[in-house]
Amino acid sequence: MAKVFGRSCTLLRDSGCNTAAVKEDLVPAADSLTGRVARVTTFCCQNRLFPTAIIDLDCDYFSGPIEVCVLKDSVADVILGNIKGVRSLTVIPMVNVATLAQSKRAATEVPAGPQEVLSKSLVDSSLTPEPVSVSTATPP
């Protein structure tokens, strides 16, 4: 969720975009408009001109005044791209993986007791890369 001038609205954080945009109905008055236009290349490679406005945006990614393109219609009330001042909230989960051979080997080992499991680190240093074979046979 986000707030534009204190009004709750939807937000799309677009990491493939290098600008910000807001739906026209969230721009309260003409005095918010800058009188300038921004040339934007859309995702389908079309160049379009949009009027710009200064809005007050408050969300997890950004807080404060921001110059945005004004859109008549949009998938979200606010689209926030990769612009100066945007905070990153990306969390990349870390997971351990095992090859089929490692899984088979582990299945034949005696399971560790609870204290041994707790003492192991989150990254299993016994996992090693194994060669991958590629089959070029065509299915029947």
C-alpha positions as a Python dict, from the first residue, in 0.01 Angstrom:
ca = {
    (1, 'M'): (0, 0, 0),
    (2, 'A'): (98, 358, -57),
    (3, 'K'): (-36, 704, 15),
    (4, 'V'): (-42, 998, -223),
    (5, 'F'): (-115, 1325, -44),
    (6, 'G'): (-239, 1109, 247),
    (7, 'R'): (-485, 914, 30),
    (8, 'S'): (-444, 532, 28),
    (9, 'C'): (-375, 380, -311),
    (10, 'T'): (-221, 78, -484),
    (11, 'L'): (147, 67, -574),
    (12, 'L'): (339, -131, -832),
    (13, 'R'): (717, -145, -773),
    (14, 'D'): (853, -191, -1126),
    (15, 'S'): (1222, -281, -1123),
    (16, 'G'): (1231, -269, -1504),
    (17, 'C'): (1127, 96, -1514),
    (18, 'N'): (1337, 410, -1470),
    (19, 'T'): (1063, 660, -1387),
    (20, 'A'): (757, 698, -1164),
    (21, 'A'): (395, 750, -1258),
    (22, 'V'): (62, 822, -1092),
    (23, 'K'): (-299, 802, -1206),
    (24, 'E'): (-444, 1138, -1303),
    (25, 'D'): (-724, 1124, -1044),
    (26, 'L'): (-466, 1121, -761),
    (27, 'V'): (-323, 1457, -867),
    (28, 'P'): (-547, 1689, -661),
    (29, 'A'): (-508, 2019, -838),
    (30, 'A'): (-349, 2188, -1135),
    (31, 'D'): (-90, 2348, -904),
    (32, 'S'): (69, 2001, -863),
    (33, 'L'): (140, 1990, -1239),
    (34, 'T'): (487, 2109, -1336),
    (35, 'G'): (401, 2233, -1686),
    (36, 'R'): (664, 1997, -1825),
    (37, 'V'): (629, 1670, -2014),
    (38, 'A'): (841, 1355, -1997),
    (39, 'R'): (921, 1136, -2295),
    (40, 'V'): (882, 772, -2189),
    (41, 'T'): (960, 461, -2391),
    (42, 'T'): (695, 203, -2303),
    (43, 'F'): (758, -169, -2263),
    (44, 'C'): (653, -217, -2627),
    (45, 'C'): (911, 40, -2746),
    (46, 'Q'): (667, 323, -2814),
    (47, 'N'): (776, 678, -2728),
    (48, 'R'): (501, 871, -2549),
    (49, 'L'): (482, 1213, -2385),
    (50, 'F'): (326, 1247, -2038),
    (51, 'P'): (266, 1559, -1829),
    (52, 'T'): (454, 1558, -1498),
    (53, 'A'): (348, 1653, -1148),
    (54, 'I'): (505, 1674, -805),
    (55, 'I'): (324, 1451, -555),
    (56, 'D'): (381, 1359, -193),
    (57, 'L'): (434, 980, -185),
    (58, 'D'): (458, 769, 128),
    (59, 'C'): (526, 395, 95),
    (60, 'D'): (779, 133, 203),
    (61, 'Y'): (1005, 216, -94),
    (62, 'F'): (996, 597, -93),
    (63, 'S'): (878, 881, 124),
    (64, 'G'): (858, 1247, 26),
    (65, 'P'): (796, 1469, -276),
    (66, 'I'): (859, 1308, -614),
    (67, 'E'): (816, 1413, -977),
    (68, 'V'): (598, 1163, -1162),
    (69, 'C'): (441, 1112, -1502),
    (70, 'V'): (64, 1159, -1496),
    (71, 'L'): (-131, 875, -1658),
    (72, 'K'): (-498, 870, -1754),
    (73, 'D'): (-514, 495, -1689),
    (74, 'S'): (-276, 247, -1529),
    (75, 'V'): (-257, -104, -1380),
    (76, 'A'): (-188, 54, -1038),
    (77, 'D'): (-247, 396, -884),
    (78, 'V'): (129, 451, -854),
    (79, 'I'): (411, 289, -1052),
    (80, 'L'): (750, 328, -888),
    (81, 'G'): (1058, 246, -1095),
    (82, 'N'): (1430, 261, -1027),
    (83, 'I'): (1467, 629, -946),
    (84, 'K'): (1692, 820, -707),
    (85, 'G'): (1587, 769, -346),
    (86, 'V'): (1398, 441, -390),
    (87, 'R'): (1475, 194, -113),
    (88, 'S'): (1531, -171, -195),
    (89, 'L'): (1331, -426, 4),
    (90, 'T'): (1460, -727, -188),
    (91, 'V'): (1523, -1035, 22),
    (92, 'I'): (1687, -1325, -156),
    (93, 'P'): (1621, -1652, 26),
    (94, 'M'): (1917, -1883, 64),
    (95, 'V'): (1857, -2254, 22),
    (96, 'N'): (2075, -2562, 20),
    (97, 'V'): (2040, -2802, -269),
    (98, 'A'): (2171, -3152, -316),
    (99, 'T'): (2235, -3357, -626),
    (100, 'L'): (2065, -3693, -672),
    (101, 'A'): (2390, -3873, -582),
    (102, 'Q'): (2424, -3672, -261),
    (103, 'S'): (2062, -3746, -167),
    (104, 'K'): (2116, -4119, -219),
    (105, 'R'): (2436, -4109, -14),
    (106, 'A'): (2259, -3920, 266),
    (107, 'A'): (1974, -4175, 268),
    (108, 'T'): (2218, -4454, 359),
    (109, 'E'): (2385, -4260, 642),
    (110, 'V'): (2269, -4280, 1003),
    (111, 'P'): (2068, -3966, 1087),
    (112, 'A'): (2236, -3719, 1322),
    (113, 'G'): (2104, -3668, 1672),
    (114, 'P'): (1927, -3343, 1761),
    (115, 'Q'): (2239, -3183, 1910),
    (116, 'E'): (2447, -3262, 1601),
    (117, 'V'): (2183, -3106, 1375),
    (118, 'L'): (2174, -2788, 1584),
    (119, 'S'): (2551, -2754, 1575),
    (120, 'K'): (2576, -2770, 1194),
    (121, 'S'): (2606, -2442, 1005),
    (122, 'L'): (2336, -2321, 765),
    (123, 'V'): (2565, -2386, 470),
    (124, 'D'): (2659, -2752, 428),
    (125, 'S'): (3023, -2757, 318),
    (126, 'S'): (2994, -3124, 215),
    (127, 'L'): (2782, -3029, -86),
    (128, 'T'): (3003, -3032, -393),
    (129, 'P'): (2927, -2973, -758),
    (130, 'E'): (2889, -3285, -967),
    (131, 'P'): (2906, -3310, -1346),
    (132, 'V'): (2579, -3277, -1533),
    (133, 'S'): (2516, -3511, -1823),
    (134, 'V'): (2301, -3399, -2113),
    (135, 'S'): (2107, -3648, -2318),
    (136, 'T'): (2057, -3572, -2685),
    (137, 'A'): (1824, -3865, -2746),
    (138, 'T'): (1479, -3774, -2872),
    (139, 'P'): (1177, -3910, -2686),
    (140, 'P'): (982, -4192, -2853),
}
